[in-house]
Amino acid sequence: MIQADHSGTSRASRLRRWALRGVFLLVAAVLLYYALAGLDWRAFFTSLLTLSGSWLALALLYQLLALLARAIRWSMLLSPHAGRCIGVAFVGEAIGDLGNTFLPARAGEAARTVLVSRLLGTPLPFVVGTAAVERVSDAVFLALATFMLMWVIPQLPLWLSAAAGVFLLLGLAALGILFFLPAFSHLFVSLAKRLRLPHALAHRGIEVLHGIGTGSRGLLHHPARTAFYVAMTVAVWVCDAAAILSLTRAFHDSLGFAQAMLFLAALGLSSAVPSTPGYIGIFQFIAVAVLVPFGVSRADALAIILVYQITTILQELLWGGLGWLMLRQRAAD
């Protein structure tokens, strides 16, 4: 009887997952249809064929610098347990982003935390806590940037303003939880006893709280480190915006920095929620919705986002793969 109950629960859980994936695919299909409606395919392929190689190379360089800035930032959070670990953080960032692109429910986050925890020999809950602080700070930065851009760009899409507001509120709440929840771990212990949670599960929860606390305290109690962390966060998104600017120039279009930052913020906020593999449909819709009002043709907007997605994936494969091989070789030696 118990086995049958477990089997029924498992089957219902699988059905819910498949139903949720079906909803995501349906939404992506609708958005992709909207993005491609009325597309001049000849102009689209002409844009791809006339791509400027020098501007594309510059975009690739900026993407690499953004990835390096992410690694430096994450290594700061990891340093209380792991010391200087930029190389491992670099590989973890690349593999995590690659996993988020193709795996459901942003499973790349789990992959990178497990990988980095094993490579550094540090507790997994601590690594999970640092990764959470990093991602939440990105969401807060993008939401704040979007609100500041509202004063610079009058034609800011209403849906983007609303999304930024939601993410800002959620992000600030999450930051507060990440920074101050560890101080209330005794409340978690009391709650676990009341709910009669299994000892192993309660112990794991306490470990996660302590891990979050260790990662966040490294910033809270050191203003200079906090300032450098914020500077690295700005550097990440400035480099990514510069990559967008270079990519639009590669297609002989011209955007201002504020417009490129807005486009990047829209992509970043949309990628924070579960989506289709490769963000197909979602990113195409955002490219058309954000870039076309700035004077970029629909054909160029779709060509830009296609090349952006391809180059991002290739960077993640290249640096994540090479870094992983180098780390394995070092461990073997």
SERO-4910 file (N, C-alpha, C, O; in steps of 0.05 Angstrom, whole numbers):
BEGIN
 pado doro    nc1    nc2    nc3   cac1   cac2   cac3    cc1    cc2    cc3    oc1    oc2    oc3
  Met    A     17    -24      0      0      0      0     17     25      0     12     44    -15
  Ile    A     39     25     17     57     48     18     71     52     -8     74     74    -18
  Gln    A     79     29    -21     93     31    -46     74     43    -67     83     59    -84
  Ala    A     49     35    -66     29     45    -86     26     75    -82     24     90   -101
  Asp    A     25     84    -56     22    113    -51     46    128    -61     43    149    -74
  His    A     70    117    -56     95    130    -66     95    131    -97    103    151   -109
  Ser    A     85    109   -109     85    108   -138     65    129   -149     71    142   -169
  Gly    A     42    132   -136     22    151   -145     33    180   -142     28    196   -160
  Thr    A     46    185   -120     57    212   -116     79    218   -136     80    240   -147
  Ser    A     96    198   -142    117    202   -162    105    207   -189    115    225   -204
  Arg    A     84    193   -196     71    196   -223     58    224   -224     60    237   -245
  Ala    A     45    232   -203     33    259   -203     54    281   -206     50    301   -219
  Ser    A     77    277   -192     98    296   -194    109    298   -222    115    320   -232
  Arg    A    113    275   -235    122    275   -263    102    289   -281    110    304   -299
  Leu    A     77    284   -277     57    297   -294     57    327   -290     54    342   -310
  Arg    A     60    336   -266     62    365   -261     86    378   -275     84    399   -286
  Arg    A    109    364   -274    133    374   -287    129    376   -317    136    396   -329
  Trp    A    117    355   -329    113    355   -358     92    377   -365     94    389   -386
  Ala    A     71    380   -348     52    401   -354     64    428   -353     58    446   -370
  Leu    A     82    433   -334     96    459   -331    114    463   -356    115    486   -366
  Arg    A    128    443   -364    145    446   -388    128    452   -413    135    467   -430
  Gly    A    104    439   -414     87    444   -436     78    473   -437     75    485   -459
  Val    A     73    484   -413     65    513   -412     88    530   -422     83    549   -437
  Phe    A    112    525   -413    135    540   -421    139    539   -451    145    559   -464
  Leu    A    136    515   -463    140    512   -491    118    527   -507    123    539   -528
  Leu    A     94    526   -496     72    540   -510     77    570   -509     73    584   -530
  Val    A     85    581   -487     90    610   -484    113    617   -503    112    637   -517
  Ala    A    135    601   -503    157    606   -521    149    606   -550    158    622   -566
  Ala    A    132    587   -557    123    584   -585    107    609   -594    110    619   -616
  Val    A     90    619   -576     74    643   -582     92    667   -585     89    683   -603
  Leu    A    112    670   -567    130    693   -568    148    691   -593    153    711   -606
  Leu    A    156    667   -601    172    664   -625    156    670   -649    166    683   -668
  Tyr    A    131    662   -650    113    669   -672    111    699   -675    112    710   -697
  Tyr    A    107    712   -653    104    742   -653    130    754   -664    130    773   -679
  Ala    A    153    744   -654    179    756   -662    184    752   -692    196    769   -705
  Leu    A    176    729   -703    182    723   -731    160    733   -750    164    733   -775
  Ala    A    138    742   -740    116    751   -757    125    775   -774    135    795   -764
  Gly    A    121    772   -800    128    793   -819    158    797   -823    166    817   -834
  Leu    A    174    777   -816    203    779   -819    211    778   -849    201    761   -864
  Asp    A    228    796   -857    240    795   -884    264    776   -883    286    784   -875
  Trp    A    259    751   -891    280    731   -888    305    737   -905    327    731   -897
  Arg    A    301    750   -929    324    757   -945    341    777   -930    366    775   -930
  Ala    A    328    797   -918    344    817   -903    357    804   -879    380    812   -871
  Phe    A    345    784   -867    356    771   -844    382    756   -852    403    759   -838
  Phe    A    381    741   -874    405    727   -882    427    746   -893    451    741   -890
  Thr    A    418    768   -905    437    788   -914    452    800   -890    476    804   -892
  Ser    A    438    805   -869    451    815   -844    472    796   -834    494    804   -826
  Leu    A    465    770   -834    485    750   -824    509    749   -842    532    746   -832
  Leu    A    505    752   -868    527    749   -887    545    774   -887    569    772   -894
  Thr    A    535    797   -879    551    821   -879    561    829   -852    569    851   -846
  Leu    A    561    809   -834    570    813   -806    599    822   -806    616    810   -821
  Ser    A    606    842   -791    634    852   -789    650    835   -769    643    833   -746
  Gly    A    671    822   -779    687    804   -763    702    818   -740    704    807   -718
  Ser    A    711    842   -745    727    857   -725    709    865   -701    717    862   -678
  Trp    A    685    875   -707    667    881   -685    658    857   -670    654    857   -646
  Leu    A    654    834   -685    647    809   -671    669    800   -653    663    791   -630
  Ala    A    694    803   -661    717    795   -644    717    812   -619    723    802   -597
  Leu    A    711    838   -622    711    855   -598    688    847   -579    692    848   -555
  Ala    A    665    839   -590    643    830   -574    651    805   -558    644    802   -535
  Leu    A    665    787   -571    675    763   -558    694    769   -535    693    757   -514
  Leu    A    711    789   -539    730    797   -518    715    808   -494    721    802   -471
  Tyr    A    695    825   -499    679    836   -477    664    814   -462    661    815   -438
  Gln    A    654    794   -477    640    772   -463    659    757   -445    652    748   -423
  Leu    A    684    753   -455    704    739   -438    711    756   -413    713    744   -392
  Leu    A    713    782   -416    719    799   -393    697    798   -373    701    798   -349
  Ala    A    672    797   -383    649    795   -365    650    769   -349    644    769   -325
  Leu    A    657    747   -362    659    721   -349    681    722   -328    678    711   -306
  Leu    A    703    735   -335    726    737   -316    718    753   -291    724    747   -269
  Ala    A    703    775   -296    694    792   -274    675    776   -256    676    779   -231
  Arg    A    658    759   -267    641    742   -251    657    723   -234    651    719   -210
  Ala    A    678    712   -246    695    693   -231    709    707   -208    711    696   -186
  Ile    A    719    731   -212    733    746   -191    713    752   -168    720    749   -145
  Arg    A    689    760   -176    669    766   -156    661    742   -139    660    744   -115
  Trp    A    657    719   -153    649    695   -138    672    685   -120    667    676    -98
  Ser    A    697    687   -130    719    679   -114    721    695    -88    731    685    -68
  Met    A    713    720    -89    712    737    -65    694    724    -44    701    723    -20
  Leu    A    671    715    -52    652    703    -34    662    676    -24    656    668     -1
  Leu    A    676    662    -41    686    635    -34    711    636    -16    718    617     -3
  Ser    A    725    659    -16    752    661     -4    752    654     26    773    644     35
  Pro    A    731    659     42    733    652     71    740    623     76    753    616     95
  His    A    731    605     58    737    576     60    757    567     40    772    548     46
  Ala    A    758    580     17    774    569     -5    799    585    -12    815    576    -28
  Gly    A    802    609     -1    825    626     -8    822    636    -36    799    641    -46
  Arg    A    844    640    -49    844    651    -77    837    628    -96    852    609    -98
  Cys    A    814    631   -110    805    608   -127    792    619   -152    771    609   -160
  Ile    A    804    639   -165    791    651   -189    788    631   -211    768    630   -225
  Gly    A    809    613   -215    807    594   -237    784    575   -234    769    570   -253
  Val    A    780    564   -210    758    546   -205    731    560   -208    712    550   -220
  Ala    A    730    585   -198    705    600   -200    699    606   -230    676    606   -238
  Phe    A    720    611   -246    716    617   -274    704    593   -288    685    596   -303
  Val    A    715    569   -282    704    545   -295    675    540   -285    658    533   -301
  Gly    A    670    544   -259    644    541   -248    623    559   -261    601    551   -267
  Glu    A    631    584   -265    613    604   -278    606    595   -306    583    596   -314
  Ala    A    626    587   -321    621    579   -349    603    555   -351    584    554   -367
  Ile    A    609    535   -335    593    510   -335    565    515   -324    545    504   -335
  Gly    A    563    532   -304    536    538   -293    519    553   -313    495    546   -316
  Asp    A    531    573   -327    515    587   -348    507    569   -370    485    571   -381
  Leu    A    525    550   -378    518    531   -399    495    513   -390    477    508   -406
  Gly    A    496    504   -365    474    487   -355    448    502   -354    427    491   -360
  Asn    A    449    528   -346    424    543   -345    412    547   -372    388    550   -375
  Thr    A    429    547   -393    420    551   -420    404    527   -430    384    530   -444
  Phe    A    413    503   -423    401    479   -435    385    462   -415    368    447   -424
  Leu    A    391    463   -390    377    446   -370    353    460   -359    353    485   -356
  Pro    A    332    445   -352    307    458   -341    312    468   -313    330    459   -298
  Ala    A    294    487   -305    294    497   -277    320    508   -268    327    507   -244
  Arg    A    336    520   -287    362    532   -280    379    513   -265    392    520   -245
  Ala    A    380    488   -275    396    467   -262    426    472   -263    441    459   -249
  Gly    A    434    491   -280    462    498   -281    473    509   -255    496    506   -248
  Glu    A    455    521   -239    463    531   -213    471    508   -194    491    510   -180
  Ala    A    455    487   -195    462    464   -178    488    451   -188    505    442   -173
  Ala    A    491    449   -215    515    437   -226    540    452   -219    560    440   -211
  Arg    A    539    479   -220    564    494   -214    571    493   -184    594    493   -177
  Thr    A    550    493   -167    557    492   -138    568    465   -130    587    464   -114
  Val    A    557    443   -141    568    417   -135    597    414   -146    615    404   -133
  Leu    A    601    424   -171    627    422   -183    648    438   -167    670    427   -161
  Val    A    642    463   -160    661    480   -146    666    469   -118    688    469   -108
  Ser    A    645    459   -105    648    447    -78    668    423    -79    684    421    -61
  Arg    A    666    406    -99    684    383   -101    712    391   -109    731    381    -98
  Leu    A    714    411   -127    741    419   -135    756    433   -113    781    430   -110
  Leu    A    742    448    -96    755    463    -75    756    448    -49    770    455    -30
  Gly    A    740    427    -47    738    412    -22    725    428      0    731    424     24
  Thr    A    706    445     -7    692    462     12    663    452     16    653    438     -2
  Pro    A    651    457     38    623    448     43    604    458     22    604    481     15
  Leu    A    587    440     12    568    448     -8    549    469      1    543    488    -14
  Pro    A    538    468     26    520    490     34    533    517     33    520    537     26
  Phe    A    559    519     39    573    545     38    574    555      9    568    578      3
  Val    A    580    537    -10    581    544    -38    554    553    -48    551    572    -64
  Val    A    533    538    -40    506    545    -48    499    573    -38    486    589    -52
  Gly    A    507    580    -13    502    606     -2    515    628    -18    503    649    -23
  Thr    A    540    624    -26    554    644    -41    542    648    -69    540    671    -79
  Ala    A    534    626    -81    521    628   -108    494    642   -106    487    658   -124
  Ala    A    480    638    -84    454    652    -81    458    682    -77    444    698    -90
  Val    A    478    690    -61    484    718    -58    491    731    -85    483    753    -91
  Glu    A    507    717   -100    516    727   -126    492    731   -145    490    753   -158
  Arg    A    475    712   -148    453    714   -167    432    735   -158    422    749   -175
  Val    A    427    736   -133    408    755   -123    418    784   -127    403    801   -134
  Ser    A    444    788   -122    456    815   -126    454    823   -156    451    846   -162
  Asp    A    457    803   -174    453    809   -202    425    819   -208    421    838   -223
  Ala    A    405    805   -197    377    812   -202    371    840   -192    357    855   -205
  Val    A    382    846   -168    377    873   -156    390    894   -174    379    915   -178
  Phe    A    415    889   -183    429    908   -199    414    914   -225    410    937   -233
  Leu    A    405    893   -238    390    896   -264    364    911   -259    356    928   -276
  Ala    A    350    905   -238    325    919   -232    330    949   -227    316    966   -237
  Leu    A    351    955   -211    358    983   -205    366    997   -231    359   1020   -235
  Ala    A    382    983   -247    391    995   -273    367   1002   -290    367   1023   -303
  Thr    A    348    984   -291    324    989   -308    309   1013   -298    300   1030   -314
  Phe    A    306   1016   -272    292   1039   -261    307   1065   -266    294   1086   -272
  Met    A    333   1065   -265    349   1089   -271    347   1096   -301    346   1119   -308
  Leu    A    345   1075   -318    343   1080   -346    315   1092   -354    312   1104   -375
  Met    A    296   1089   -336    270   1101   -342    271   1131   -345    256   1143   -359
  Trp    A    291   1143   -332    294   1173   -333    310   1181   -358    310   1204   -365
  Val    A    323   1162   -370    340   1168   -394    326   1160   -420    329   1174   -440
  Ile    A    311   1138   -419    298   1128   -443    268   1131   -439    256   1115   -425
  Pro    A    255   1150   -453    226   1154   -449    209   1132   -459    187   1127   -449
  Gln    A    218   1117   -480    202   1096   -491    207   1069   -479    206   1048   -492
  Leu    A    212   1068   -452    216   1043   -439    191   1027   -439    170   1037   -431
  Pro    A    192   1002   -448    167    985   -449    155    982   -422    168    978   -402
  Leu    A    128    984   -421    114    982   -395    118    955   -382    121    954   -358
  Trp    A    118    934   -398    122    907   -387    149    904   -373    152    890   -354
  Leu    A    169    918   -384    196    916   -373    197    931   -347    210    922   -328
  Ser    A    184    954   -345    183    970   -320    170    953   -298    179    952   -276
  Ala    A    148    940   -306    133    924   -286    150    900   -277    152    894   -253
  Ala    A    164    887   -296    181    864   -288    204    873   -271    211    859   -251
  Ala    A    216    896   -277    238    906   -261    228    912   -232    243    907   -213
  Gly    A    204    923   -230    193    929   -203    190    904   -187    197    903   -163
  Val    A    179    883   -199    175    857   -185    202    846   -177    205    837   -154
  Phe    A    221    845   -195    248    834   -189    262    850   -168    277    839   -151
  Leu    A    258    877   -168    271    893   -148    261    886   -120    276    883   -101
  Leu    A    234    884   -117    223    878    -92    231    850    -82    239    846    -59
  Leu    A    229    831   -101    237    803    -94    267    802    -87    275    788    -69
  Gly    A    283    816   -103    312    815    -99    320    828    -72    337    817    -58
  Leu    A    309    851    -65    315    863    -40    306    846    -17    320    843      4
  Ala    A    283    833    -19    274    815      2    293    791      4    299    783     26
  Ala    A    301    780    -19    319    758    -18    346    765     -6    358    749      9
  Leu    A    357    789    -13    382    798     -1    379    800     29    397    792     44
  Gly    A    357    811     38    353    813     67    353    786     80    364    782    102
  Ile    A    339    767     67    338    740     78    366    727     78    374    715     98
  Leu    A    381    730     56    407    718     54    427    729     75    443    714     86
  Phe    A    425    755     80    444    767     98    437    764    128    454    762    145
  Phe    A    411    762    134    403    763    162    390    737    172    388    733    196
  Leu    A    381    719    154    369    695    162    388    677    179    378    665    198
  Pro    A    414    675    172    431    658    189    431    665    218    436    648    235
  Ala    A    425    691    225    425    699    253    401    686    268    400    685    292
  Phe    A    381    676    253    358    664    265    357    634    261    335    622    259
  Ser    A    380    622    259    381    593    255    368    578    278    357    556    274
  His    A    369    590    302    356    576    325    325    574    321    312    556    330
  Leu    A    314    594    306    286    593    300    280    570    281    259    556    283
  Phe    A    298    565    262    295    543    244    296    516    259    280    498    253
  Val    A    314    514    279    316    490    294    289    485    309    279    463    310
  Ser    A    279    506    321    253    504    336    231    496    317    214    479    324
  Leu    A    230    508    293    209    502    274    212    473    264    192    459    261
  Ala    A    236    464    260    241    437    251    231    416    271    220    396    264
  Lys    A    235    423    297    225    405    318    195    404    319    183    383    322
  Arg    A    182    427    315    153    428    316    141    413    292    121    399    295
  Leu    A    154    416    269    144    402    245    153    373    244    145    358    227
  Arg    A    170    365    263    181    338    264    195    330    238    191    308    228
  Leu    A    211    349    228    226    343    204    247    321    210    258    320    232
  Pro    A    254    305    190    276    285    194    301    299    202    307    321    193
  His    A    316    286    220    341    298    230    360    306    208    372    327    209
  Ala    A    363    288    188    382    294    166    374    319    151    390    336    143
  Leu    A    347    322    146    338    346    131    341    371    148    350    391    137
  Ala    A    335    370    174    339    393    191    369    401    193    376    425    192
  His    A    386    381    195    415    386    196    425    399    171    441    418    172
  Arg    A    415    390    148    423    402    122    413    431    120    428    448    110
  Gly    A    389    436    130    379    464    130    396    482    146    402    505    138
  Ile    A    405    473    169    422    489    187    449    494    173    460    516    175
  Glu    A    459    474    159    485    477    145    482    498    123    500    515    120
  Val    A    460    498    109    456    518     88    455    546    100    467    564     89
  Leu    A    441    549    122    439    575    135    467    585    144    474    608    140
  His    A    483    567    155    510    575    163    527    581    139    544    599    140
  Gly    A    523    566    117    538    571     93    532    598     81    550    613     73
  Ile    A    506    606     81    498    632     71    510    654     89    520    674     79
  Gly    A    510    649    115    521    669    134    550    673    130    560    696    131
  Thr    A    565    651    126    594    654    122    600    670     97    618    687     97
  Gly    A    585    664     75    590    679     50    583    708     52    597    725     41
  Ser    A    560    714     65    551    742     66    567    758     87    571    782     82
  Arg    A    576    746    109    591    761    129    617    772    118    626    793    127
  Gly    A    628    758     98    653    768     87    650    795     73    669    810     70
  Leu    A    625    801     66    619    827     54    609    847     75    618    870     76
  Leu    A    592    838     93    579    856    112    600    869    131    597    892    138
  His    A    620    854    139    639    864    159    664    876    147    683    883    161
  His    A    665    878    120    689    890    107    679    909     86    675    901     63
  Pro    A    677    935     92    666    955     73    683    955     47    672    959     25
  Ala    A    709    952     50    726    953     26    720    930      7    719    933    -17
  Arg    A    715    906     19    708    883      2    680    887    -10    676    879    -33
  Thr    A    662    899      5    636    904     -5    637    923    -29    624    918    -50
  Ala    A    654    944    -26    657    963    -49    668    950    -73    660    955    -96
  Phe    A    688    932    -69    700    918    -92    681    899   -104    680    896   -129
  Tyr    A    664    886    -88    644    867    -98    624    882   -116    617    873   -137
  Val    A    615    906   -106    596    922   -122    610    931   -148    597    931   -169
  Ala    A    636    939   -146    650    947   -170    652    924   -190    649    929   -214
  Met    A    656    900   -181    658    877   -199    630    871   -211    629    863   -234
  Thr    A    609    875   -196    582    871   -207    577    891   -229    566    884   -250
  Val    A    585    917   -225    582    937   -246    599    929   -270    590    932   -293
  Ala    A    623    920   -265    641    912   -287    629    890   -304    632    890   -328
  Val    A    617    870   -290    604    848   -305    584    859   -325    585    851   -349
  Trp    A    566    876   -316    545    885   -334    554    906   -354    542    909   -375
  Val    A    574    922   -346    585    941   -366    598    927   -388    595    934   -412
  Cys    A    614    906   -382    627    890   -403    606    876   -421    609    875   -445
  Asp    A    585    865   -408    564    853   -424    550    873   -442    543    867   -465
  Ala    A    545    897   -431    533    918   -448    551    927   -471    542    932   -493
  Ala    A    577    928   -465    596    934   -486    596    912   -508    600    918   -531
  Ala    A    592    887   -499    590    866   -519    566    869   -537    567    865   -561
  Ile    A    543    878   -525    519    883   -541    524    906   -560    516    904   -583
  Leu    A    537    927   -551    543    950   -568    560    941   -592    555    949   -615
  Ser    A    581    925   -586    599    916   -607    584    898   -627    589    899   -651
  Leu    A    566    882   -616    551    864   -634    532    879   -652    529    872   -676
  Thr    A    519    900   -641    502    916   -659    518    931   -680    509    934   -703
  Arg    A    542    940   -673    559    952   -693    568    932   -714    572    939   -737
  Ala    A    571    907   -706    578    886   -725    557    883   -747    563    875   -769
  Phe    A    532    890   -740    510    889   -759    504    916   -771    483    921   -783
  His    A    523    935   -767    521    962   -778    497    978   -767    486    995   -780
  Asp    A    489    971   -742    469    987   -728    483   1002   -706    507    998   -700
  Ser    A    469   1021   -694    480   1038   -674    461   1041   -651    438   1049   -655
  Leu    A    470   1034   -626    455   1038   -602    471   1056   -583    495   1056   -584
  Gly    A    457   1070   -565    471   1083   -544    476   1064   -521    464   1042   -520
  Phe    A    494   1072   -503    501   1054   -481    476   1048   -464    472   1025   -456
  Ala    A    460   1068   -458    436   1065   -442    417   1045   -456    404   1028   -442
  Gln    A    414   1047   -482    396   1028   -496    407   1000   -495    392    981   -492
  Ala    A    434    997   -498    446    970   -497    442    959   -469    437    935   -465
  Met    A    445    976   -448    441    966   -421    413    958   -416    408    939   -401
  Leu    A    394    973   -427    366    965   -424    360    938   -437    347    921   -425
  Phe    A    371    934   -461    367    908   -475    379    886   -458    367    865   -455
  Leu    A    403    891   -447    416    870   -431    400    865   -406    398    842   -397
  Ala    A    390    886   -393    373    882   -369    349    865   -375    341    848   -359
  Ala    A    336    870   -398    313    854   -406    320    825   -409    305    807   -401
  Leu    A    343    820   -422    352    792   -426    359    779   -399    351    756   -394
  Gly    A    372    794   -382    380    783   -356    356    777   -338    356    756   -325
  Leu    A    337    795   -337    313    790   -320    297    767   -331    286    752   -315
  Ser    A    295    765   -358    279    743   -369    293    716   -364    279    695   -362
  Ser    A    320    715   -363    334    690   -359    334    681   -330    343    659   -324
  Ala    A    323    698   -312    323    691   -284    300    672   -277    299    661   -255
  Val    A    281    668   -296    259    650   -292    262    626   -310    275    628   -331
  Pro    A    250    603   -303    251    579   -320    241    585   -348    221    600   -351
  Ser    A    254    573   -368    246    579   -395    252    554   -412    258    533   -402
  Thr    A    251    558   -438    258    537   -457    288    534   -459    302    553   -453
  Pro    A    298    511   -469    327    508   -473    337    529   -492    326    534   -514
  Gly    A    359    542   -484    371    563   -501    355    588   -501    361    607   -516
  Tyr    A    334    590   -484    316    614   -483    304    620   -510    299    643   -517
  Ile    A    300    599   -526    288    602   -553    260    613   -550    244    603   -534
  Gly    A    254    633   -565    227    645   -564    228    669   -546    219    691   -553
  Ile    A    238    666   -521    239    688   -502    257    710   -511    250    733   -512
  Phe    A    282    702   -518    302    722   -526    295    735   -552    300    759   -556
  Gln    A    283    719   -571    275    731   -596    253    752   -593    254    773   -605
  Phe    A    234    746   -575    213    766   -569    225    791   -557    218    813   -565
  Ile    A    244    788   -538    256    812   -525    272    828   -545    272    853   -544
  Ala    A    286    814   -563    302    829   -583    285    847   -600    291    870   -605
  Val    A    262    836   -609    244    851   -626    231    873   -610    228    896   -619
  Ala    A    221    866   -586    206    885   -569    223    909   -560    213    931   -557
  Val    A    249    904   -555    266    925   -544    282    940   -566    284    964   -565
  Leu    A    293    925   -585    311    937   -605    296    952   -628    305    973   -637
  Val    A    274    941   -637    260    954   -659    251    982   -653    254    999   -670
  Pro    A    240    988   -629    233   1016   -623    257   1035   -623    254   1059   -625
  Phe    A    282   1024   -621    306   1041   -622    317   1044   -651    339   1055   -655
  Gly    A    301   1036   -671    309   1039   -699    323   1016   -711    332   1018   -734
  Val    A    327    994   -697    339    969   -708    317    954   -723    295    950   -712
  Ser    A    323    945   -747    303    930   -762    297    903   -749    314    893   -734
  Arg    A    274    892   -755    267    866   -743    287    845   -752    295    828   -736
  Ala    A    296    846   -778    316    827   -787    342    829   -772    353    809   -764
  Asp    A    351    854   -768    376    857   -753    373    849   -724    392    838   -713
  Ala    A    350    856   -712    346    849   -684    348    819   -680    360    809   -661
  Leu    A    335    804   -698    336    774   -695    363    763   -702    371    743   -690
  Ala    A    377    776   -721    405    767   -727    423    772   -703    440    756   -697
  Ile    A    420    795   -690    436    802   -667    432    782   -644    452    773   -633
  Ile    A    407    776   -638    403    758   -616    411    729   -623    420    715   -605
  Leu    A    409    721   -648    419    695   -656    449    692   -652    458    673   -640
  Val    A    464    712   -661    493    712   -658    501    714   -629    520    701   -620
  Tyr    A    486    730   -614    491    733   -585    489    706   -571    506    699   -555
  Gln    A    467    692   -577    463    666   -564    484    646   -572    494    631   -556
  Ile    A    491    645   -598    512    626   -608    539    632   -595    552    614   -585
  Thr    A    547    658   -595    573    665   -584    575    660   -554    595    651   -544
  Thr    A    553    665   -540    552    660   -512    556    630   -506    572    623   -488
  Ile    A    541    614   -520    544    585   -516    572    575   -523    583    558   -508
  Leu    A    583    585   -545    610    576   -553    631    585   -532    649    570   -526
  Gln    A    627    609   -521    646    618   -499    644    599   -475    664    591   -464
  Glu    A    620    593   -467    616    575   -444    627    547   -449    640    536   -431
  Leu    A    623    537   -473    635    511   -480    665    512   -481    678    494   -470
  Leu    A    676    532   -493    705    535   -496    719    538   -469    736    521   -462
  Trp    A    711    558   -454    725    564   -429    718    544   -407    735    537   -391
  Gly    A    693    536   -406    686    516   -387    699    489   -392    709    476   -374
  Gly    A    700    481   -418    713    456   -425    743    456   -421    754    438   -409
  Leu    A    756    477   -431    785    479   -428    793    481   -398    812    468   -389
  Gly    A    778    497   -383    784    500   -355    780    474   -340    797    467   -323
  Trp    A    759    459   -346    755    434   -334    778    414   -339    787    400   -321
  Leu    A    786    413   -364    809    396   -371    834    404   -357    849    386   -347
  Met    A    840    430   -355    863    439   -341    863    432   -311    883    424   -300
  Leu    A    840    435   -299    837    429   -271    840    399   -266    852    390   -246
  Arg    A    829    383   -284    833    354   -281    861    346   -285    871    328   -271
  Gln    A    875    358   -304    903    353   -308    920    360   -284    938    346   -276
  Arg    A    914    383   -272    928    393   -248    924    374   -225    943    367   -210
  Ala    A    899    364   -222    893    345   -201    908    319   -205    916    306   -186
  Ala    A    910    310   -230    924    285   -237    954    287   -231    966    268   -222
  Asp    A    965    311   -236    994    315   -230   1000    317   -200   1023    320   -192
***
